């Protein structure tokens, strides 16, 4: 799994479009699309914004598919 697929899983679990995630995090919509579609991995500052939004302890957690799956499960249970 890539960081892009992990971000997409989190975004979809929250019921957000790329547009809404961009608005809520301040990350450009085009950057999010490129990251989610494997065109780029993004910048550490972008990872930080996304990690903060999704309540992750650190940006590196975006690269941990097991943790992402656990968080997605919790989101869906809410």
PyMOL commands that set and color helices and strands:
alter all, ss='L'
color gray80, all
select helices_A, chain A and resi 3-13+18-25+29-36+44-54+59-63+65-77
alter helices_A, ss='H'
color red, helices_A
deselect
rebuild
show_as cartoon
